[in-house]
Amino acid sequence: MWVEVEGGRLYVESTGGGSPLLMVHGWPLDHRIFEPQVRGLAKLHQLITFDRRGFGVSQAAPDLGLEVDDIGRITDALSLESVHLLGMSQGARIALRVAVSLPHIVRSLLLQGPAIDGFEVDEVDDERIPLGEYARLARGGRMDAVRRHWLSHPMMVLDGASDHTYRLLEEIMKAYKGTDLLGNPAGKTPFEIDVLDAVRDLRVPCLLLTGAHETGARRAHAKKLLDLIADCREVVMAESGHLSNLSEPETYNRQVAGFCAMVDARGSGSGTGALD
């Protein structure tokens, strides 16, 4: 389906039935990155995936500042009062923004490789995302170079994944047009709420999905969330890096399903559930 948003429309897929789980992809991917979750969880959940503005086939200009409203538009279009909200990478940054802006629609929060607005940590050189260089290449029409470099970045390492998964990631990257790089580089748009401060007051159950080989910076962000959010726990997947949903899909899916089932059993649809 298509959902109308400010400045265009977003491509949205809804699959399966049960407790709704809305998944937000990272940069510079699209909804297909959650293919293993759609295959594995559709018997348990209504799974909602979508192409964020500026990515995939969605027809709205990239703007991180509008993506909280976009998710609200999607839940309204599907008549969903609340959802389990799963975000990966930059999608986790957006999910945190939604949780502090629209807590009434967040049944639980699941974050894979998150980054928190306002929290800065030192990064080793080979783990930094060189957005300035990517923007320069995109402006020069060298998107193939951007795609090649990003696929070789430590955050894109697939530990033990199938050939099908490698091909899936390559196909997603082929579709990336880099329009977000031509304006304000991804991740640099300011947000009106101090997320780092606001997460201290979150009462939404939270699960962190962390690969054991995740980058040092993203592990530091996860640790900060563990310190700040009262109802938060972390699962570390031994054979994964940043893309744990692809590297260890069965383990990942089992953890997601178990966590959501626990939250649903506690009747936390209003965002007031607590974890033991």
C-alpha positions as CSV (number, residue, x, y, z in Angstrom):
1,M,0.0,0.0,0.0
2,W,0.9,3.6,-0.3
3,V,0.7,6.0,2.7
4,E,0.5,9.8,2.1
5,V,3.0,11.8,4.0
6,E,4.2,15.4,3.9
7,G,5.8,15.9,0.5
8,G,4.9,12.6,-1.1
9,R,4.0,9.0,-0.2
10,L,5.7,6.0,1.4
11,Y,5.6,2.3,0.2
12,V,4.3,0.1,3.0
13,E,3.8,-3.7,3.3
14,S,1.7,-5.4,6.0
15,T,2.0,-9.2,6.3
16,G,0.7,-11.8,8.7
17,G,-1.5,-11.4,11.7
18,G,-1.4,-10.9,15.4
19,S,0.3,-8.3,17.6
20,P,1.6,-5.5,15.3
21,L,5.4,-5.2,14.9
22,L,6.5,-2.2,12.9
23,M,10.1,-2.3,11.6
24,V,12.2,0.7,10.6
25,H,15.2,0.0,8.4
26,G,18.6,1.6,8.6
27,W,20.7,3.7,6.3
28,P,21.0,3.3,3.3
29,L,18.7,0.3,3.0
30,D,15.0,-0.4,2.4
31,H,12.2,-2.6,3.7
32,R,13.7,-5.7,2.2
33,I,16.4,-5.8,4.8
34,F,13.8,-7.4,7.1
35,E,13.1,-10.3,4.7
36,P,14.2,-13.0,7.3
37,Q,12.0,-11.5,9.9
38,V,9.0,-11.4,7.6
39,R,9.6,-15.1,6.7
40,G,10.1,-16.1,10.3
41,L,7.6,-14.0,12.3
42,A,4.5,-13.6,10.1
43,K,2.7,-16.4,11.8
44,L,3.0,-14.6,15.1
45,H,2.7,-10.9,14.2
46,Q,1.3,-8.4,11.8
47,L,4.6,-7.3,10.4
48,I,4.7,-3.8,9.0
49,T,7.8,-2.8,6.9
50,F,8.2,0.3,4.7
51,D,10.7,2.3,2.6
52,R,11.6,5.4,4.5
53,R,11.5,8.7,2.7
54,G,14.4,8.9,0.3
55,F,14.9,5.1,0.2
56,G,13.6,2.2,-1.8
57,V,10.6,3.1,-4.0
58,S,9.0,5.6,-1.6
59,Q,8.2,8.9,-3.2
60,A,9.0,11.6,-0.6
61,A,12.2,13.6,-0.3
62,P,14.6,12.5,2.5
63,D,14.2,14.4,5.7
64,L,15.0,12.8,9.1
65,G,13.0,15.6,10.7
66,L,9.8,14.3,9.3
67,E,10.2,10.6,10.0
68,V,8.5,10.6,13.4
69,D,5.4,12.0,11.7
70,D,5.7,9.5,8.9
71,I,5.5,6.6,11.4
72,G,2.4,8.2,13.0
73,R,0.8,8.4,9.5
74,I,1.5,4.7,8.9
75,T,0.0,3.6,12.2
76,D,-3.1,5.8,11.4
77,A,-3.4,4.4,7.9
78,L,-3.4,0.9,9.3
79,S,-5.8,1.8,12.2
80,L,-3.2,0.7,14.8
81,E,-3.4,2.2,18.3
82,S,0.0,0.9,19.3
83,V,2.8,-1.2,17.9
84,H,6.0,-3.0,18.9
85,L,8.5,-0.7,17.3
86,L,11.8,-2.2,16.0
87,G,14.5,0.0,14.6
88,M,17.8,-1.0,13.2
89,S,20.8,1.4,13.1
90,Q,19.5,4.8,11.9
91,G,16.1,3.3,12.1
92,A,16.8,2.8,15.8
93,R,17.6,6.5,16.1
94,I,14.2,7.2,14.6
95,A,12.5,4.7,16.8
96,L,13.9,6.4,19.9
97,R,12.6,9.7,18.6
98,V,9.1,8.2,18.2
99,A,9.2,6.7,21.7
100,V,9.9,10.1,23.3
101,S,7.6,12.0,20.9
102,L,4.6,9.6,20.6
103,P,4.9,7.2,23.5
104,H,1.2,6.3,23.3
105,I,1.7,4.4,20.0
106,V,4.8,2.4,21.3
107,R,3.9,-0.9,22.9
108,S,7.5,-1.9,23.2
109,L,10.9,-0.7,21.8
110,L,13.4,-3.0,20.1
111,L,16.7,-1.5,19.0
112,Q,19.4,-3.1,16.9
113,G,22.7,-1.2,16.7
114,P,21.2,2.0,18.0
115,A,22.5,5.5,17.9
116,I,21.2,8.1,20.4
117,D,20.8,11.8,19.4
118,G,23.0,13.9,21.6
119,F,25.4,11.1,22.7
120,E,28.8,11.2,21.2
121,V,31.6,8.7,21.6
122,D,35.0,8.3,20.0
123,E,35.2,6.0,17.0
124,V,38.2,4.3,15.5
125,D,38.9,5.4,12.0
126,D,37.8,2.3,10.1
127,E,34.4,2.3,11.9
128,R,33.5,5.9,11.1
129,I,30.9,6.5,8.5
130,P,32.5,8.9,6.0
131,L,29.3,10.8,5.1
132,G,31.2,13.8,3.8
133,E,33.2,11.7,1.4
134,Y,30.0,9.8,0.3
135,A,28.3,13.1,-0.3
136,R,31.2,14.3,-2.4
137,L,31.1,11.1,-4.5
138,A,27.3,11.3,-4.9
139,R,27.5,14.9,-6.1
140,G,30.1,13.8,-8.6
141,G,27.8,11.0,-9.9
142,R,29.9,8.3,-8.4
143,M,27.2,6.3,-6.6
144,D,28.9,3.0,-7.5
145,A,31.9,4.0,-5.5
146,V,29.6,4.9,-2.5
147,R,27.9,1.5,-2.7
148,R,31.2,-0.4,-3.0
149,H,32.7,1.4,0.0
150,W,29.7,1.0,2.2
151,L,29.4,-2.8,1.4
152,S,33.0,-3.1,2.6
153,H,32.5,-1.1,5.8
154,P,32.7,-3.0,9.2
155,M,29.0,-2.3,9.9
156,M,28.1,-4.3,6.8
157,V,30.0,-7.4,7.6
158,L,27.8,-10.6,7.4
159,D,29.1,-13.3,9.6
160,G,28.2,-16.7,8.3
161,A,25.2,-15.5,6.2
162,S,23.9,-17.5,3.2
163,D,24.6,-16.7,-0.4
164,H,21.0,-15.5,-0.7
165,T,21.5,-13.0,2.1
166,Y,24.6,-11.6,0.4
167,R,22.7,-11.2,-2.8
168,L,19.8,-9.5,-1.0
169,L,22.1,-6.9,0.6
170,E,23.8,-6.3,-2.8
171,E,20.4,-5.8,-4.5
172,I,19.3,-3.4,-1.8
173,M,22.4,-1.4,-2.3
174,K,22.0,-1.3,-6.1
175,A,18.6,0.4,-5.5
176,Y,20.1,3.1,-3.3
177,K,20.2,6.4,-5.2
178,G,21.9,8.6,-2.6
179,T,19.4,11.4,-2.7
180,D,19.8,12.0,1.0
181,L,23.5,12.7,0.5
182,L,22.8,15.6,-1.9
183,G,21.2,17.7,0.9
184,N,21.8,17.4,4.6
185,P,23.9,14.3,5.1
186,A,22.2,11.4,6.9
187,G,22.2,11.6,10.7
188,K,22.9,15.4,10.9
189,T,19.4,16.7,11.0
190,P,18.7,18.3,14.4
191,F,15.7,17.1,16.4
192,E,13.5,19.3,18.5
193,I,13.5,17.0,21.5
194,D,16.6,16.3,23.6
195,V,16.4,12.6,23.1
196,L,19.3,11.8,25.4
197,D,17.6,13.5,28.3
198,A,14.1,12.3,27.4
199,V,14.9,8.6,27.3
200,R,15.5,8.8,31.1
201,D,11.7,9.1,31.5
202,L,10.7,6.3,29.1
203,R,8.4,3.7,30.7
204,V,8.3,1.6,27.6
205,P,9.8,-1.9,27.8
206,C,13.0,-2.0,25.7
207,L,15.1,-4.8,24.2
208,L,18.6,-4.1,22.8
209,L,19.7,-6.6,20.0
210,T,23.4,-6.4,19.9
211,G,25.9,-8.4,17.8
212,A,29.0,-9.5,19.7
213,H,31.1,-8.1,16.8
214,E,29.2,-4.8,16.8
215,T,31.3,-1.6,16.4
216,G,32.7,-0.1,19.6
217,A,30.7,3.1,19.2
218,R,27.3,1.3,18.8
219,R,28.1,-1.0,21.8
220,A,28.7,2.2,23.8
221,H,25.3,3.6,22.7
222,A,23.6,0.4,23.8
223,K,25.3,0.5,27.2
224,K,24.2,4.1,27.6
225,L,20.6,3.1,26.9
226,L,20.9,0.3,29.5
227,D,22.0,2.9,32.0
228,L,19.2,5.4,31.1
229,I,16.1,3.3,30.4
230,A,14.5,1.7,33.5
231,D,12.9,-1.2,31.7
232,C,15.7,-2.3,29.4
233,R,17.5,-5.5,28.7
234,E,20.1,-6.5,26.2
235,V,20.6,-9.7,24.2
236,V,24.1,-10.3,22.7
237,M,24.2,-12.5,19.6
238,A,27.6,-14.4,19.5
239,E,28.0,-14.7,15.8
240,S,26.8,-11.3,14.6
241,G,28.0,-7.8,13.9
242,H,25.8,-4.8,13.1
243,L,23.5,-6.8,10.8
244,S,22.4,-9.3,13.4
245,N,19.0,-9.7,11.8
246,L,20.7,-11.1,8.7
247,S,23.6,-13.0,10.3
248,E,21.6,-14.9,12.9
249,P,18.0,-14.6,11.8
250,E,16.7,-17.6,13.8
251,T,18.2,-16.4,17.1
252,Y,17.2,-12.8,16.3
253,N,13.6,-13.8,15.5
254,R,13.3,-16.0,18.6
255,Q,14.4,-13.1,20.8
256,V,12.1,-10.6,19.1
257,A,9.1,-13.0,19.4
258,G,9.8,-13.9,23.0
259,F,10.1,-10.3,24.1
260,C,7.0,-9.1,22.3
261,A,5.0,-12.1,23.7
262,M,6.1,-11.2,27.2
263,V,5.1,-7.6,26.8
264,D,1.8,-8.5,25.3
265,A,1.1,-10.9,28.2
266,R,1.6,-8.1,30.6
267,G,-0.9,-6.0,28.9
268,S,1.5,-3.1,28.1
269,G,-0.3,-1.8,25.1
270,S,-0.5,1.6,26.7
271,G,3.2,1.9,27.0
272,T,3.2,1.4,30.8
273,G,4.4,-2.1,31.1
274,A,7.5,-3.0,33.2
275,L,10.1,-5.7,32.9
276,D,11.2,-7.7,35.9
